[in-house]
Amino acid sequence: MTACVIEATAGHEDEDVIASSGCTLTADGAYGARLASAGGSWFPERWTLDGPEPYAVPLPRNQPEEPGTEVQPMADGRVLIHRVVAGRHTFSLLYPTGPGTGELPLGAVECPDRTARLRLLPPAPCGERAYALAVGPRVTSVWLVAGGAFGPERLAELPGRCSGGVWLDRSGRLLALDRETGGHTKSVVVDLEAGGEVSPLLQIAAESDDRLLLADHDSGLLIVRSDAPSPGQDRLGWGVLGSSLPVRFPECLRVRDCSVTPFAIQPGQVLTPESCAVALRVDGPTGSWVGVWRPAERRVHHLRAPEGWLAGSGLWTPEGVLRLPYATEAVPCGVARVSPPPVAVPDPGAGTAPLPEREPAAPAAPAAPAAPAAHSVQPADPSARPAEPPAPPAESPAPSAARPVPLREAPLGRLVTN
């Protein structure tokens, strides 16, 4: 399964990174972890999701945790916790022990530069190791903080400030980061088993900021964010890892007065990236809801989110069912199941073939998407059935687009499409 929690912040530096405010899920979707609160106190909570019914296990220690403390589930059911104590970043594994909580200290990382910030990277595909990113003014370091033989270990050091973090293979060897150098951001690949060797991944245009948001191991589908087609304005696009075809920036992924953030890709679609369903978090003036989009289609299906959705959290099954964790007073640990409409028959040329050139004139704005269907979301508990959100506003007209360079692992010809 492909699952993660993504939350964008105001600045590009930490944009599209894994955040601790939702529910972080293991790569296989078996466990989740979040920082929960009760009576004004914060404590880690583990969610078990691979059984007949989801359930949560609180993991409090002797004193409450600080708001913003990071937690991450491991494949064996333990929960990694990252605390900041007197300027040092400490890491421990928490696990239930009858009525209490056990804790296994793993060690600490102390950044020489006090202005450096350290955060956990997305869960590794294997689930047995955990990594962190320490970002300083001029240098970024990748640390192995759980699963090593001798405590935290620095694996790689890169010049420049890095953000993001996407795993490109199942072994947890190739990590994509968005590196800022020379005033622009480009995605690079770090080989953690080759001494941190760095190679370029995403360079759409010389003056553009290009970031990798999601990658699917089965199909090779990549979801990117770049301002190449609209300088100064970020847009979502897609490409295929290792392909010479161009990056595309569908107009349907632009929703007026809303931010759109992808958070999960449907797995199991080997060799058919155009059929992969991509889950989107849509944030607008009136709230948040779920969008579902496929590269083969030229539209976004807007679906209501369950009440209490841990926004930005979710995972796909290979069969195309989107599972969304939520928590309410009535259902403190629930998973809603969303079944989006099936794949529509694509228009000729909507698959892997590049689209034809367009006239430079901007097309008219499409109509607003229809309101979500009442049967789209099926909460585990009928009493927690979500309320329907307002229909999202219409999309804005597309400006004249620049012609970007294709996504690539090595430089290719100047192929472009919108």
C-alpha positions in Angstrom: 0.0 0.0 0.0 1.1 3.6 -0.6 0.3 5.8 2.4 1.6 8.9 4.1 0.7 12.1 5.8 1.5 15.3 4.0 0.9 18.8 5.3 2.1 21.9 3.5 3.3 24.9 5.5 3.5 28.5 4.5 7.1 28.4 3.3 8.6 26.3 0.6 11.3 25.1 2.9 9.1 22.6 4.7 6.4 22.3 2.1 4.9 18.9 1.5 6.8 17.2 4.3 5.5 14.6 6.7 3.8 16.2 9.6 3.0 14.9 13.1 -0.4 16.6 13.2 -2.3 13.8 11.5 -1.8 10.0 11.7 1.4 8.6 10.3 1.0 5.2 8.7 3.5 2.4 8.0 4.2 1.7 4.4 2.1 -1.5 4.5 -0.8 0.2 6.3 -0.7 -2.2 9.3 0.0 0.4 12.0 -0.5 4.1 12.5 0.7 6.5 15.2 -0.3 10.0 16.2 0.0 12.5 19.1 -3.3 12.5 20.9 -4.6 14.7 23.7 -6.8 14.3 26.7 -7.4 16.9 29.4 -4.9 19.2 27.9 -2.1 16.6 28.0 -0.4 15.1 24.9 0.6 11.4 24.6 1.5 9.0 21.8 -1.2 6.7 20.5 -0.7 3.6 18.3 -3.4 2.5 15.9 -3.6 -1.1 14.7 -5.2 -1.2 11.3 -4.6 -4.7 9.9 -7.3 -6.5 11.9 -11.0 -6.9 11.5 -11.6 -3.6 13.4 -9.1 -0.8 14.0 -8.2 0.0 17.6 -6.0 2.4 19.4 -3.5 1.8 22.3 -2.4 4.9 24.3 1.3 5.0 25.1 1.6 7.7 27.8 4.8 8.1 29.9 5.3 9.7 33.3 4.8 13.2 32.0 2.9 14.7 29.1 4.7 15.2 25.7 5.3 18.6 24.2 3.0 19.7 21.4 4.6 18.9 18.1 6.5 15.9 19.3 7.0 13.5 16.4 5.9 9.9 16.5 6.2 7.2 13.8 5.0 3.6 13.8 7.3 0.7 13.1 6.5 -2.6 11.4 6.7 -4.6 14.6 4.1 -2.4 16.4 6.4 -0.2 18.4 6.3 3.5 18.1 9.3 5.7 17.5 9.2 9.0 19.4 11.4 12.1 18.7 11.7 14.6 21.5 13.8 17.7 21.9 15.5 17.9 25.3 17.9 20.7 26.1 18.7 21.2 22.5 19.4 17.5 21.9 17.2 15.3 19.7 16.4 12.1 21.5 14.9 9.0 20.1 13.1 6.1 21.8 10.8 3.2 21.0 7.6 2.9 22.9 5.6 -0.3 23.4 2.7 -1.4 25.6 3.5 -3.4 28.7 0.3 -4.5 30.3 -1.2 -1.4 31.9 1.9 0.7 31.3 4.2 1.8 28.5 7.8 0.5 28.0 10.5 2.7 26.5 13.7 1.7 24.8 16.1 4.6 24.4 18.0 4.6 21.1 20.3 7.6 21.6 20.4 11.3 20.6 21.6 13.6 17.9 23.0 17.0 18.7 23.3 19.4 15.8 26.4 21.6 16.0 24.5 24.5 14.5 21.8 25.6 16.9 19.8 27.0 14.0 19.6 23.5 12.3 16.2 21.7 12.5 15.7 18.0 12.6 12.6 16.1 11.7 11.6 12.5 10.9 11.5 11.4 7.3 8.5 9.3 6.0 8.3 5.7 7.2 10.8 3.5 5.3 9.2 0.9 3.0 10.6 -2.0 5.1 9.3 -0.6 8.4 12.3 -1.8 10.3 14.3 1.4 10.1 13.6 5.1 10.6 15.4 8.1 9.3 15.6 11.8 10.1 16.7 14.9 8.2 18.8 17.6 9.9 18.7 20.9 7.9 21.2 23.6 8.5 21.9 26.9 6.8 24.3 25.4 4.3 24.3 21.6 4.8 21.7 18.9 5.2 22.3 15.5 6.9 20.4 12.2 6.7 20.4 10.2 9.9 19.5 6.6 10.6 17.8 7.0 14.0 16.2 3.5 14.5 17.2 0.1 13.3 20.9 0.6 13.3 23.5 -1.4 15.3 25.0 1.5 17.4 22.3 4.1 17.9 21.8 7.1 15.6 24.2 7.2 12.6 24.8 9.9 10.0 24.5 8.3 6.6 24.9 11.2 4.2 25.7 14.9 4.1 24.5 17.2 1.2 25.4 20.8 0.5 22.4 23.0 0.5 19.1 23.1 2.3 16.8 20.1 1.7 13.2 19.4 2.3 10.6 16.8 1.3 11.6 13.1 1.4 10.2 10.3 -0.9 11.3 6.7 -1.0 12.0 5.5 -4.6 12.5 1.8 -3.9 11.2 -1.0 -1.6 14.5 -1.5 0.2 14.9 2.0 1.5 18.1 2.7 -0.3 17.1 5.5 -2.7 15.7 8.7 -1.1 14.5 11.7 -3.1 15.0 15.1 -1.5 14.2 18.6 -2.7 17.5 20.6 -2.5 17.7 24.3 -2.6 20.9 25.7 -4.2 21.5 28.8 -6.2 18.1 30.2 -5.3 16.1 27.3 -6.9 14.9 24.0 -5.7 15.4 20.7 -7.6 14.8 17.1 -6.6 17.8 14.8 -6.2 18.3 11.2 -5.3 20.5 10.2 -2.4 21.9 6.6 -2.4 22.1 5.7 1.3 24.1 2.6 0.6 26.7 4.3 -1.5 28.0 6.8 1.0 25.2 9.3 0.3 26.0 9.6 -3.5 23.7 12.3 -5.0 22.3 12.4 -8.5 19.7 14.6 -10.2 16.1 13.5 -10.5 13.8 16.4 -11.4 15.0 19.4 -13.3 12.1 20.7 -15.4 13.4 24.2 -16.3 16.5 26.1 -15.4 14.7 28.8 -13.3 11.9 26.6 -11.9 11.4 25.2 -8.4 10.7 21.4 -8.9 9.7 19.1 -6.0 8.8 15.5 -5.8 5.7 14.8 -3.6 4.9 11.1 -4.1 6.2 8.0 -5.8 4.7 4.6 -6.3 7.0 1.6 -6.5 4.7 -0.6 -8.6 3.8 1.7 -11.5 6.6 4.2 -11.3 4.1 7.1 -11.1 5.5 10.3 -9.7 3.6 13.3 -8.5 5.5 16.6 -8.6 4.9 20.2 -7.8 6.6 22.9 -10.0 6.2 26.5 -11.1 7.7 25.7 -14.6 4.5 26.0 -16.5 3.3 29.1 -14.6 6.3 31.0 -13.2 5.7 32.1 -9.7 2.7 29.8 -9.2 3.1 26.1 -8.2 1.2 23.5 -10.1 0.8 19.7 -9.6 2.1 17.5 -12.4 2.8 13.8 -13.0 5.5 11.7 -14.7 6.8 8.2 -14.7 10.1 7.2 -13.1 12.7 6.3 -15.8 10.4 7.4 -18.7 11.4 9.8 -21.5 7.9 11.1 -21.7 7.2 14.6 -20.5 5.9 15.8 -17.2 2.3 16.9 -17.5 0.4 19.5 -15.5 -3.4 18.8 -15.8 -5.7 21.7 -15.6 -8.2 19.7 -13.5 -5.7 19.7 -10.6 -6.1 23.5 -10.2 -9.0 24.4 -7.9 -9.7 28.0 -7.5 -9.2 29.4 -4.0 -8.1 26.0 -2.7 -4.9 24.2 -2.0 -4.5 20.7 -3.3 -2.1 18.3 -1.7 -1.7 14.6 -2.8 -1.2 12.1 0.0 -1.5 8.6 -1.4 -1.2 6.6 -4.6 -3.0 3.4 -5.3 -0.5 0.5 -5.4 -0.5 -2.7 -7.5 -0.9 -1.1 -10.9 2.2 -2.6 -12.4 3.1 -1.0 -15.8 -0.1 1.1 -15.8 0.6 4.4 -14.1 -2.2 6.1 -15.9 -4.7 3.9 -14.0 -3.4 4.7 -10.5 -5.8 6.6 -8.3 -4.2 9.5 -6.4 -5.8 10.7 -3.2 -5.9 14.5 -2.7 -6.5 16.7 0.3 -8.4 19.8 -0.8 -8.4 22.7 1.6 -10.7 25.6 0.8 -12.3 28.6 2.6 -15.1 26.3 3.9 -13.2 23.3 5.0 -11.3 20.2 3.8 -12.5 17.3 1.7 -11.0 14.5 -0.4 -10.3 14.5 -4.1 -9.5 11.4 -6.3 -7.8 11.8 -9.6 -6.2 9.4 -12.1 -3.8 10.4 -14.9 -6.0 8.7 -17.5 -8.9 11.0 -16.6 -9.2 14.7 -17.0 -11.2 15.4 -13.9 -11.1 15.2 -10.1 -13.8 13.4 -8.2 -14.6 15.4 -5.1 -15.7 13.3 -2.1 -16.7 14.3 1.4 -14.3 13.4 4.2 -15.5 11.5 7.3 -16.2 13.6 10.3 -13.0 13.8 12.4 -10.8 12.8 9.5 -7.1 13.1 10.5 -6.6 15.3 7.4 -4.0 14.2 5.0 -3.9 10.7 6.4 -5.0 7.7 4.3 -4.0 4.7 2.3 -5.1 2.8 -0.8 -5.8 -0.9 -1.2 -4.6 -2.5 -4.5 -8.3 -2.9 -5.3 -8.9 0.8 -5.3 -10.5 1.4 -1.9 -9.3 4.5 0.0 -9.1 4.1 3.7 -9.2 7.3 5.8 -8.5 7.3 9.6 -10.7 9.5 11.7 -11.4 10.1 15.4 -14.5 11.5 17.1 -15.9 11.4 20.6 -18.2 8.5 19.6 -15.5 6.7 17.5 -12.0 7.5 18.9 -10.4 5.1 16.4 -12.2 4.6 13.0 -11.4 4.0 9.4 -13.8 5.2 6.7 -13.7 3.4 3.3 -14.1 5.5 0.2 -14.9 3.8 -3.1 -14.4 6.4 -5.9 -16.0 6.0 -9.3 -14.3 3.4 -11.5 -11.8 4.3 -14.1 -13.4 6.0 -17.1 -12.5 5.0 -20.6 -9.8 7.5 -21.5 -9.9 9.6 -24.6 -7.6 8.6 -27.4 -4.1 10.0 -26.6 -4.9 10.3 -22.9 -2.6 7.5 -21.9 1.1 7.4 -22.4 1.2 9.3 -25.7 2.0 13.0 -25.4 -0.9 15.4 -25.9 -1.0 17.6 -28.9 0.0 21.2 -28.8 -2.6 23.7 -27.7 -3.3 27.2 -28.9 -1.8 29.8 -26.5 -5.2 31.2 -25.6 -6.4 30.2 -22.1 -9.4 27.9 -22.1 -12.6 28.8 -20.4 -13.0 27.8 -16.8 -14.7 24.4 -16.3 -17.8 24.1 -14.3 -17.6 23.5 -10.6 -17.4 19.8 -9.6 -20.6 18.1 -8.5 -21.3 17.6 -4.8 -20.0 14.3 -3.4 -22.3 11.3 -3.6 -23.9 10.2 -0.4 -22.7 6.7 -0.7 -19.0 7.6 -1.5 -17.8 7.2 2.1 -18.6 4.3 4.4 -17.6 4.8 8.0 -17.0 1.8 10.1 -19.6 3.1 12.6 -22.9 4.3 11.1 -23.2 6.9 14.0 -20.1 8.6 12.7 -21.4 9.1 9.2 -19.8 12.3 7.9 -21.5 15.5 6.9 -21.4 16.6 3.3 -19.0 19.5 2.6 -19.9 22.4 0.3 -19.1 21.9 -3.3 -15.6 23.2 -4.2 -15.4 26.4 -6.3 -14.8 26.3 -10.0 -11.3 26.1 -11.4 -9.5 29.1 -12.6 -8.6 29.7 -16.3 -5.2 28.4 -17.2 -2.5 30.9 -18.1 -0.3 30.5 -21.1 2.1 27.7 -20.1 5.8 27.5 -20.4 7.2 24.4 -22.0 9.0 22.4 -19.4 11.7 19.8 -19.7 10.6 16.2 -19.0 11.0 14.4 -15.7 14.1 12.3 -15.9 16.9 10.5 -14.1 19.4 11.8 -16.6 19.0 14.7 -19.1 16.7 13.9 -22.1 15.3 15.8 -25.0 13.2 18.9 -24.5 9.8 17.3 -24.5 6.8 19.1 -22.9 3.1 18.9 -22.5 0.4 20.5 -20.5 
